[in-house]
Amino acid sequence: MSYCNTDDVKNVLQIDLAETKFDAQLADCITSAGGLVDGFLKPKLLTVPAAVPQLIRDATKYFAAWMFRRFADPVGAEAFWVEANRFLEAYVEAEFQAYVGCV
């Protein structure tokens, strides 16, 4: 399951949405990014619900952007890695917070 789409990643990378020459590569990065998200969530006994939360969508698009950029610009790609982890950590923290009214 994809947690974001190519247009989401193009926006992060500031690629014109009409540009299609990177779409196949971006789609592969999105697939891998989704697997990375799942892999980080699994040890915490979390899964992504059917209605993908915005934090997961954001983490996935930044992980995909990191994968896309890391070969051409490994140092610059690091910023995407950091942002992806911030979104994912926010999701995990929110999932472990006690809900109001719970004992």
Buried (B, 14 or more C-beta within 10 A) or exposed (E): EBBBBBEBBBEBBEBEEEEEEBBEEBBEBBBBBBEBBBEBBEEEEBEBEEEBBEBBBBBBBBBBBBBBBBEEEEEEBEBBBEBBBBBBEBBBEEEEEEEEEEE
